[in-house]
Amino acid sequence: MGSEERSQIWVTIVAESAETRDGLKSYLAHAGVAARGTARLGDIDPEPCTAVVLFPDEFAHGAVVRELSRLRRDRPQLLPLLVTREPERYLELAEPDTGPSSPIVIPKPAWGWTILDAIRGAIDAQRA
C-alpha cells in the first residue's frame, strides 16, 4: 500500500463552470485519479495536490498570472495545466527555462484523456 499511496495523483480542478468541474472530476475518478473541484482561484492550495487543472478563460488574465506566479514561488512541485481557447496568452509562462513548475498549456477543445495524459506524462518525467 505504501508505494500506491506515494504514486497517487491528486488533482484540483479550477473552473467557474460546475459542468466542467464535475465532468472532468468524474472522468479522472473513473481513471483512478483523486480530484476535487473549485470555482475560486484562491482555493488551489489544499493538500494533497499534485496537479492543478485551470480553465483560465473564466477568470481575469491578471489574476491567473498572479496565481500562477504565487504557485511557482510557494508550491514549485505543483504541476499547473491551463486549458484555454487562447493558448498564445500563456505561452510565455510555459517556456522551458521558467523551471519545472511552468504550466502546460492545452488548447481547447480538450478532452479528459488529453488532460490526464498530460498530467501523467509530466509527473512521470518529474519522477524519472
Secondary structure, DSSP 4 states (H G I P E B T S, - for coil): -HHHHHH--EEEEE-S-HHHHHHHHHHHHHTT-EEEEES-GGG--PSS-SEEEE-GGGS-HHHHHHHHHHHHHH-TT-EEEEEES-GGGTGGGG-GGG-TTPPEEEESS--HHHHHHHHHHHHHHHH-
